[in-house]
Amino acid sequence: MNSRERVLAAFEHVEPDRVPAWCGASAEFWEKAKQGLGLDDEELRVRFGDDFRRVSARFAGPEIPLSTGAVSRTVFGVERHGIGYGMPMSHPLAGASVREVHAYSWPNPEWNDVSQVRTQAARDHDRYAILGGDWSPFWHDAIDLLRMEGLFYQMYEEPEVVDAVMQHLVDYYAASSQRIFDAAADKIDIMFIGNDLGSQTGPLLGEELFRRFVLPHLQRLIDLGHAYGLKVMMHCCGGFAPLLPSLIEAGLDAVHAVQPSCCGMDLRALKSAFGDKILFNGCIDSHHVLINGTPAFVRAKTREVLDIMKPGGGFVAGASHDSILEETPVENVLVMFDTIREYGVYQRAGVA
């Protein structure tokens, strides 16, 4: 099997030749690994055995200079400061009325240039599983715009404001993804979106609020991906296990970067309860294993995860964080991927 065939079999909960591998990494780790191993970008992906490739549109909207101290600005106008992606410097819609929400300067999906997406996707489509679509982190954007405390308060006191914000956010993301899919859906396999709904100790909101305010908008994005014949995978950090039945009900095909160190994310329990209903991607602990472990410990823990998660397909192996961090030893990451390749092989009838 090639990488694309391997991944698509796993999504169908069929055992492929071996467990597919996923590599997401921070820019800092990626540069460190390239320099340490003397490889370019594609050579490093091949060395790690990454079975996926990703395509995206290029933002071509207005260029607005950042304010002093800001490190980034979201497409919705929220400037952020601090390390990496940073934290919001303000919350532009905190205390806003429904009228003010509708009058806000919302971005235009046509600011995303999709002219090169098809070329990018077609280059690797015959060999690798292609991820596409807008990342669509509307839950994070709602927090940025309204402030987290305000968002939760308004779910009870001013639900119409939350509804209006969510509608505008997902209108933008759905239209942006649709532009990508209109350009290249036949060369894309998986719609990949991201919303962190869990914390270290459990979901950030209960099932009732999740179903009322978040799930309908996730459903819109899932239905959009399915309408183009794509599988849909969502990145979600934290202990979100109580929300899995709702996500499965909505038709989500896969969850990414499963974190076994979070509350409720015991791998055996997840595999037993949901392993035939949704694909799990990740599961190898980024912190306690990859960052702090010895190579021997990484190898043992990777084998342990494979023993639990690989039976019956429906599993992609990789780190339990979307981006392998710079402080992670390259040797440990190599050991993880080498172990996936060696011990992730499925035994087939008639094959010793």
KOLDREN-639131 format. One record per residue (C-alpha): residue in three letters; x, y, z; residue number from 1. Coordinates in pm, whole numbers, padded with zeros to 5 digits, m for minus. Example, Ala and Ser with C-alpha at 12.3 -4.5 7.8 and 13.67 -1.06 7.14 Angstrom:
r, px, py, pz, k
ALA, 01230, m00450, 00780, 1 .
SER, 01367, m00106, 00714, 2 .
//
This chain:
r, px, py, pz, k
MET, 00000, 00000, 00000, 1 .
ASN, 00109, 00357, m00053, 2 .
SER, 00042, 00625, 00208, 3 .
ARG, m00291, 00736, 00063, 4 .
GLU, m00428, 00383, 00043, 5 .
ARG, m00306, 00312, 00396, 6 .
VAL, m00477, 00618, 00544, 7 .
LEU, m00805, 00569, 00360, 8 .
ALA, m00819, 00207, 00474, 9 .
ALA, m00770, 00319, 00834, 10 .
PHE, m01055, 00569, 00793, 11 .
GLU, m01278, 00283, 00681, 12 .
HIS, m01179, 00088, 00995, 13 .
VAL, m01006, m00172, 00783, 14 .
GLU, m00659, m00292, 00879, 15 .
PRO, m00407, m00166, 00620, 16 .
ASP, m00055, m00300, 00576, 17 .
ARG, 00061, m00099, 00876, 18 .
VAL, m00060, 00178, 01103, 19 .
PRO, m00041, 00515, 00923, 20 .
ALA, 00186, 00779, 01076, 21 .
TRP, 00118, 01149, 01133, 22 .
CYS, 00373, 01423, 01191, 23 .
GLY, 00273, 01771, 01300, 24 .
ALA, 00558, 01992, 01424, 25 .
SER, 00627, 02345, 01533, 26 .
ALA, 00840, 02556, 01300, 27 .
GLU, 01113, 02560, 01563, 28 .
PHE, 01128, 02182, 01598, 29 .
TRP, 01110, 02137, 01222, 30 .
GLU, 01409, 02363, 01162, 31 .
LYS, 01604, 02195, 01440, 32 .
ALA, 01534, 01850, 01291, 33 .
LYS, 01625, 01957, 00938, 34 .
GLN, 01953, 02104, 01051, 35 .
GLY, 02038, 01815, 01279, 36 .
LEU, 01967, 01552, 01017, 37 .
GLY, 02085, 01749, 00714, 38 .
LEU, 01753, 01707, 00529, 39 .
ASP, 01518, 01937, 00341, 40 .
ASP, 01144, 01959, 00412, 41 .
GLU, 01030, 01670, 00195, 42 .
GLU, 01324, 01449, 00290, 43 .
LEU, 01237, 01500, 00657, 44 .
ARG, 00872, 01406, 00599, 45 .
VAL, 00989, 01091, 00424, 46 .
ARG, 01237, 01010, 00702, 47 .
PHE, 00962, 01038, 00963, 48 .
GLY, 00727, 00831, 00745, 49 .
ASP, 00450, 01092, 00741, 50 .
ASP, 00159, 00952, 00540, 51 .
PHE, m00010, 01292, 00498, 52 .
ARG, 00046, 01610, 00300, 53 .
ARG, m00146, 01934, 00351, 54 .
VAL, m00257, 02208, 00114, 55 .
SER, m00400, 02548, 00198, 56 .
ALA, m00512, 02875, 00047, 57 .
ARG, m00291, 03183, 00067, 58 .
PHE, m00432, 03480, 00257, 59 .
ALA, m00441, 03773, 00017, 60 .
GLY, m00651, 04018, 00217, 61 .
PRO, m00560, 04367, 00335, 62 .
GLU, m00220, 04399, 00500, 63 .
ILE, m00259, 04599, 00822, 64 .
PRO, 00052, 04684, 01026, 65 .
LEU, 00056, 04526, 01371, 66 .
SER, 00024, 04742, 01678, 67 .
THR, 00323, 04779, 01910, 68 .
GLY, 00374, 04454, 02100, 69 .
ALA, 00149, 04244, 01879, 70 .
VAL, 00292, 03923, 01725, 71 .
SER, m00007, 03833, 01506, 72 .
ARG, m00358, 03930, 01402, 73 .
THR, m00642, 03691, 01333, 74 .
VAL, m00849, 03729, 01020, 75 .
PHE, m01121, 03865, 01250, 76 .
GLY, m00906, 04156, 01363, 77 .
VAL, m00790, 04033, 01704, 78 .
GLU, m00428, 04121, 01772, 79 .
ARG, m00228, 03887, 01991, 80 .
HIS, 00090, 03922, 02194, 81 .
GLY, 00330, 03693, 02380, 82 .
ILE, 00509, 03371, 02288, 83 .
GLY, 00425, 03201, 01961, 84 .
TYR, 00068, 03263, 01847, 85 .
GLY, 00020, 03473, 02160, 86 .
MET, m00282, 03579, 02363, 87 .
PRO, m00549, 03833, 02261, 88 .
MET, m00470, 04195, 02339, 89 .
SER, m00837, 04293, 02325, 90 .
HIS, m01183, 04144, 02275, 91 .
PRO, m01352, 04357, 02008, 92 .
LEU, m01707, 04226, 02061, 93 .
ALA, m01708, 04203, 02440, 94 .
GLY, m02036, 04356, 02553, 95 .
ALA, m02162, 04400, 02196, 96 .
SER, m02529, 04386, 02104, 97 .
VAL, m02666, 04170, 01823, 98 .
ARG, m02682, 04480, 01604, 99 .
GLU, m02318, 04558, 01676, 100 .
VAL, m02220, 04199, 01600, 101 .
HIS, m02387, 04217, 01258, 102 .
ALA, m02224, 04556, 01193, 103 .
TYR, m01874, 04431, 01277, 104 .
SER, m01613, 04430, 01000, 105 .
TRP, m01622, 04061, 00911, 106 .
PRO, m01362, 03929, 00664, 107 .
ASN, m01434, 03833, 00306, 108 .
PRO, m01377, 03464, 00218, 109 .
GLU, m01253, 03578, m00122, 110 .
TRP, m00944, 03714, 00051, 111 .
ASN, m00819, 03354, 00045, 112 .
ASP, m00634, 03289, m00279, 113 .
VAL, m00706, 02932, m00394, 114 .
SER, m00532, 02960, m00732, 115 .
GLN, m00245, 02725, m00636, 116 .
VAL, m00435, 02474, m00422, 117 .
ARG, m00514, 02232, m00700, 118 .
THR, m00154, 02227, m00823, 119 .
GLN, m00031, 02164, m00468, 120 .
ALA, m00277, 01882, m00409, 121 .
ALA, m00231, 01714, m00746, 122 .
ARG, 00146, 01691, m00693, 123 .
ASP, 00111, 01440, m00408, 124 .
HIS, m00241, 01303, m00445, 125 .
ASP, m00146, 00971, m00598, 126 .
ARG, 00089, 00888, m00310, 127 .
TYR, m00021, 01064, 00008, 128 .
ALA, m00345, 01140, 00193, 129 .
ILE, m00416, 01509, 00123, 130 .
LEU, m00555, 01737, 00392, 131 .
GLY, m00740, 02052, 00290, 132 .
GLY, m00997, 02308, 00390, 133 .
ASP, m00983, 02606, 00622, 134 .
TRP, m00865, 02530, 00976, 135 .
SER, m01191, 02690, 01100, 136 .
PRO, m01116, 02746, 01473, 137 .
PHE, m01446, 02924, 01534, 138 .
TRP, m01460, 02828, 01902, 139 .
HIS, m01125, 02998, 01963, 140 .
ASP, m01232, 03301, 01759, 141 .
ALA, m01551, 03338, 01963, 142 .
ILE, m01341, 03337, 02280, 143 .
ASP, m01109, 03599, 02130, 144 .
LEU, m01395, 03823, 02023, 145 .
LEU, m01616, 03793, 02332, 146 .
ARG, m01367, 03700, 02608, 147 .
MET, m01406, 03352, 02757, 148 .
GLU, m01595, 03465, 03068, 149 .
GLY, m01821, 03680, 02854, 150 .
LEU, m01886, 03396, 02612, 151 .
PHE, m02004, 03162, 02886, 152 .
TYR, m02208, 03435, 03055, 153 .
GLN, m02380, 03527, 02730, 154 .
MET, m02468, 03165, 02657, 155 .
TYR, m02711, 03200, 02947, 156 .
GLU, m02802, 03569, 02945, 157 .
GLU, m02768, 03675, 02581, 158 .
PRO, m02771, 03359, 02369, 159 .
GLU, m02873, 03556, 02062, 160 .
VAL, m02537, 03739, 02071, 161 .
VAL, m02345, 03411, 02083, 162 .
ASP, m02559, 03275, 01799, 163 .
ALA, m02485, 03580, 01585, 164 .
VAL, m02109, 03562, 01646, 165 .
MET, m02096, 03188, 01573, 166 .
GLN, m02302, 03234, 01258, 167 .
HIS, m02070, 03499, 01116, 168 .
LEU, m01758, 03300, 01207, 169 .
VAL, m01875, 02977, 01049, 170 .
ASP, m02025, 03155, 00749, 171 .
TYR, m01673, 03277, 00676, 172 .
TYR, m01501, 02943, 00735, 173 .
ALA, m01759, 02743, 00539, 174 .
ALA, m01732, 02979, 00243, 175 .
SER, m01352, 02970, 00261, 176 .
SER, m01344, 02589, 00262, 177 .
GLN, m01600, 02575, m00017, 178 .
ARG, m01371, 02787, m00235, 179 .
ILE, m01087, 02542, m00168, 180 .
PHE, m01305, 02241, m00243, 181 .
ASP, m01450, 02395, m00558, 182 .
ALA, m01094, 02434, m00679, 183 .
ALA, m00953, 02095, m00580, 184 .
ALA, m01188, 01860, m00391, 185 .
ASP, m01115, 01573, m00628, 186 .
LYS, m00748, 01595, m00524, 187 .
ILE, m00818, 01625, m00149, 188 .
ASP, m00904, 01334, 00079, 189 .
ILE, m00966, 01484, 00424, 190 .
MET, m01114, 01810, 00547, 191 .
PHE, m00903, 01905, 00849, 192 .
ILE, m01041, 02152, 01103, 193 .
GLY, m00943, 02247, 01457, 194 .
ASN, m01124, 02350, 01776, 195 .
ASP, m00983, 02277, 02123, 196 .
LEU, m01284, 02185, 02335, 197 .
GLY, m01105, 02015, 02624, 198 .
SER, m00880, 02106, 02915, 199 .
GLN, m00645, 01890, 03120, 200 .
THR, m00936, 01803, 03350, 201 .
GLY, m01226, 01766, 03107, 202 .
PRO, m01440, 01950, 02850, 203 .
LEU, m01447, 02329, 02852, 204 .
LEU, m01826, 02320, 02838, 205 .
GLY, m02091, 02063, 02922, 206 .
GLU, m02281, 01860, 02668, 207 .
GLU, m02596, 02073, 02692, 208 .
LEU, m02414, 02395, 02604, 209 .
PHE, m02199, 02213, 02351, 210 .
ARG, m02506, 02081, 02170, 211 .
ARG, m02680, 02418, 02184, 212 .
PHE, m02401, 02651, 02072, 213 .
VAL, m02114, 02456, 01914, 214 .
LEU, m02233, 02129, 01762, 215 .
PRO, m02470, 02283, 01504, 216 .
HIS, m02179, 02478, 01357, 217 .
LEU, m01948, 02178, 01361, 218 .
GLN, m02232, 01993, 01186, 219 .
ARG, m02230, 02257, 00911, 220 .
LEU, m01860, 02203, 00848, 221 .
ILE, m01884, 01824, 00867, 222 .
ASP, m02175, 01824, 00623, 223 .
LEU, m01979, 02051, 00390, 224 .
GLY, m01684, 01814, 00380, 225 .
HIS, m01908, 01513, 00324, 226 .
ALA, m02092, 01694, 00045, 227 .
TYR, m01761, 01702, m00144, 228 .
GLY, m01692, 01334, m00073, 229 .
LEU, m01426, 01404, 00190, 230 .
LYS, m01357, 01253, 00529, 231 .
VAL, m01362, 01510, 00810, 232 .
MET, m01106, 01514, 01091, 233 .
MET, m01103, 01761, 01379, 234 .
HIS, m00805, 01853, 01593, 235 .
CYS, m00916, 01877, 01955, 236 .
CYS, m00689, 01902, 02258, 237 .
GLY, m00771, 01803, 02614, 238 .
GLY, m01015, 01576, 02790, 239 .
PHE, m01310, 01589, 02552, 240 .
ALA, m01425, 01226, 02585, 241 .
PRO, m01775, 01318, 02715, 242 .
LEU, m01837, 01504, 02387, 243 .
LEU, m01740, 01211, 02165, 244 .
PRO, m02092, 01065, 02136, 245 .
SER, m02219, 01400, 02007, 246 .
LEU, m01930, 01432, 01762, 247 .
ILE, m01990, 01081, 01632, 248 .
GLU, m02362, 01154, 01602, 249 .
ALA, m02275, 01459, 01389, 250 .
GLY, m02078, 01234, 01154, 251 .
LEU, m01724, 01335, 01241, 252 .
ASP, m01488, 01076, 01093, 253 .
ALA, m01175, 01133, 01305, 254 .
VAL, m01033, 01317, 01605, 255 .
HIS, m00672, 01425, 01607, 256 .
ALA, m00397, 01449, 01871, 257 .
VAL, m00570, 01237, 02135, 258 .
GLN, m00397, 01318, 02467, 259 .
PRO, m00389, 01013, 02698, 260 .
SER, m00263, 01222, 02992, 261 .
CYS, m00588, 01421, 03012, 262 .
CYS, m00887, 01331, 03225, 263 .
GLY, m01113, 01071, 03062, 264 .
MET, m00875, 00996, 02774, 265 .
ASP, m00771, 00645, 02876, 266 .
LEU, m00679, 00476, 02549, 267 .
ARG, m00820, 00135, 02630, 268 .
ALA, m01153, 00287, 02727, 269 .
LEU, m01166, 00506, 02416, 270 .
LYS, m01080, 00218, 02185, 271 .
SER, m01335, m00011, 02348, 272 .
ALA, m01621, 00240, 02344, 273 .
PHE, m01561, 00426, 02019, 274 .
GLY, m01289, 00251, 01819, 275 .
ASP, m01530, 00118, 01557, 276 .
LYS, m01712, 00451, 01522, 277 .
ILE, m01442, 00715, 01484, 278 .
LEU, m01072, 00719, 01390, 279 .
PHE, m00826, 00820, 01661, 280 .
ASN, m00512, 01007, 01554, 281 .
GLY, m00220, 01070, 01791, 282 .
CYS, m00214, 00900, 02133, 283 .
ILE, 00165, 00895, 02195, 284 .
ASP, 00223, 01132, 02485, 285 .
SER, 00412, 01443, 02375, 286 .
HIS, 00506, 01563, 02721, 287 .
HIS, 00584, 01276, 02957, 288 .
VAL, 00710, 01046, 02682, 289 .
LEU, 00851, 01242, 02387, 290 .
ILE, 00993, 01542, 02571, 291 .
ASN, 01100, 01385, 02901, 292 .
GLY, 01157, 01019, 02811, 293 .
THR, 01467, 00831, 02708, 294 .
PRO, 01472, 00668, 02363, 295 .
ALA, 01414, 00328, 02526, 296 .
PHE, 01113, 00466, 02715, 297 .
VAL, 00974, 00622, 02396, 298 .
ARG, 01007, 00291, 02217, 299 .
ALA, 00833, 00098, 02495, 300 .
LYS, 00547, 00348, 02525, 301 .
THR, 00498, 00367, 02149, 302 .
ARG, 00469, m00013, 02135, 303 .
GLU, 00220, m00002, 02423, 304 .
VAL, 00001, 00248, 02237, 305 .
LEU, 00017, 00042, 01918, 306 .
ASP, m00090, m00272, 02103, 307 .
ILE, m00396, m00090, 02235, 308 .
MET, m00503, 00118, 01937, 309 .
LYS, m00409, m00062, 01617, 310 .
PRO, m00648, m00365, 01618, 311 .
GLY, m00928, m00326, 01364, 312 .
GLY, m00787, m00016, 01197, 313 .
GLY, m00934, 00324, 01277, 314 .
PHE, m00600, 00449, 01410, 315 .
VAL, m00326, 00685, 01297, 316 .
ALA, m00018, 00700, 01520, 317 .
GLY, 00164, 01017, 01615, 318 .
ALA, 00234, 01265, 01890, 319 .
SER, m00047, 01370, 02124, 320 .
HIS, 00002, 01738, 02040, 321 .
ASP, m00069, 01906, 01709, 322 .
SER, 00283, 02049, 01698, 323 .
ILE, 00589, 01866, 01828, 324 .
LEU, 00761, 02135, 02033, 325 .
GLU, 01117, 02260, 01991, 326 .
GLU, 01230, 02116, 02325, 327 .
THR, 01148, 01761, 02207, 328 .
PRO, 01466, 01561, 02133, 329 .
VAL, 01490, 01474, 01765, 330 .
GLU, 01620, 01129, 01861, 331 .
ASN, 01299, 01058, 02050, 332 .
VAL, 01085, 01156, 01753, 333 .
LEU, 01291, 00933, 01525, 334 .
VAL, 01249, 00644, 01769, 335 .
MET, 00873, 00701, 01780, 336 .
PHE, 00835, 00693, 01402, 337 .
ASP, 01074, 00402, 01357, 338 .
THR, 00876, 00205, 01616, 339 .
ILE, 00546, 00287, 01442, 340 .
ARG, 00693, 00161, 01116, 341 .
GLU, 00835, m00156, 01271, 342 .
TYR, 00567, m00257, 01521, 343 .
GLY, 00265, m00106, 01347, 344 .
VAL, 00260, m00384, 01086, 345 .
TYR, m00063, m00584, 01070, 346 .
GLN, m00045, m00963, 01056, 347 .
ARG, m00241, m01094, 00757, 348 .
ALA, m00389, m01435, 00697, 349 .
GLY, m00127, m01666, 00555, 350 .
VAL, 00155, m01426, 00640, 351 .
ALA, 00396, m01521, 00917, 352 .
//
